[in-house]
Each structure stands twice: as C-alpha cells, then as structure tokens.
Amino acid sequence: MTMKKFLTILFLLATLAGCKQEDTLLSERDKIEKYLTSTRRMVIEEEIGSVIEENPAFYNVFGRFAYRHIVNYYDEGREDRPVVEWGDRLEIRFKAYTFTGSEPATSAIYWSNIPEVIAQLGDRSGNTLDWSTDPLTIQLGTTEIIEGLERTLPGCHEADSVQVYMTSNLAYGKHLVGVVPKNSMVAWYMKIEKVTK
C-alpha cells in the first residue's frame, strides 16, 4: 500500500469517527432539551417574551451543550446578593447524577456532599460512603472542574439553587470516572452557599 493510500484511509476513518461523535452529541442535546421542555415545561431564555404566564421557568444554553436552570431566579432580593464572576471562590452543596434524559433518580447519584443524601445512599447500599460533607470549594478559573460547570456558574448569585445538565463532552467525555460510564451525560443540582470575591 502506498503512503498516499494509507493517509487517505486514515483521513476517512478519522472523518467517520468525528461524524459519529457529532451524532452522539446531537442525540444527547436532544434528550436534554426534550426533558427540559416537555417534562419540566421550561422555555429557553430567548423565548420568555412569548410566554403568557408570569415568571416562567426557563433555561440557558452554554457552548456545546451545557444547560442551566436557576430554580430561585425570581426570588425577592436575589439581585442584591453577590454575582458569580470569573476568579471568585465558591462554596457549593451538590448532588451529581448520571443523566439519561429522564428525571434524575437517587440511584443515579455518583457524588454528593449533602449529609442526608450520603446517609440515604449509604443506608441503602449497606455501606458508609466516604464522601466529604464539607462544601465543595472551587475558584473559577483556578480549580479544575468539569467544563459544563465552569461555563454555567458565572452569572449565578450567592444562595442560588442551580440545576446544570451537560452532554458528555462537557462532563467526563471518553474517560471512566468512578462509577460514571464513559460518554455519559451528567446533571448537577447545587446550592451556591457562599461567593467570595
């Protein structure tokens, strides 16, 4: 086989792999959007003006493809609390789920620092989970976190309850991380307890 033929075959294989990855991401995106719009009955932020109800539930999209819903967006006094910006230090309570496109189940939690959740999961499995109950402390731009969180946390406020859904490329990608299978979508439900500038 000539070098030219070999390189052509290599190029075609790489192109096919890229197409398959793109199809996977689009399928994951569709599952998340279907969940948010049909099960949760949310609209994308850009469509709020077309909704008749007051204070509709909505989500934002970041990059390819992370989705954020701020549960307490309409709370009185929210705008007076510190806003999360790049470089801020955050303390977070969270439940992290593998996400399949339907309501996240307790059995899909792969990590948490909420004492009640840890106790519930430990009791059910017959084991004591060795997870910390301390708030997760991160500094945006310094602490290594999954890309879907890094993209969606700026713009939130202290005391926000936030739900973030992300396609596998913005989570762990092709890596097996603990009990999270390769190429898994994930969802993080969290409360931003403190923002330090």
Secondary structure, DSSP 8 states (H G I E B T S, - for coil): --HHHHHHHHHHHHHHHHHHHHHHHHHHHHHHHHIIIIIS--EEGGGGGG--SSS--EEEEETTTEEEEETTTT-TTGGGS-B--TT-EEEEEEEEEEE-SS---GGGEEEE--HHHHHHHHHHHTS------S-EEEETTTS---HHHHHHSTT-BTT-EEEEEE-GGGTTTT--BTTB-TT-EEEEEEEEEEEE-
